[in-house]
């Protein structure tokens, strides 16, 4: 499973907030909801978040092996 807990830690350490992401950077509220619920995001969105926050991909997400992952 992909966890976005690192995103929340990175966001807290930045001058940005969910409000500024939505208002100033045009990140949709549905994207913020996906981040909260560890739902899939596009690589374009991840790229945008990295550019806004000035961070690397690994500062936004982490892969955590899970027995609940869909079978391959």
Buried (B, 14 or more C-beta within 10 A) or exposed (E): EBEBEBBBEBBEEBEBEBEBBBEEEEBEEEBBEBBEEBEEBEEEBBEBBBEBBEBEEEBBBBEEEEEEEEEE
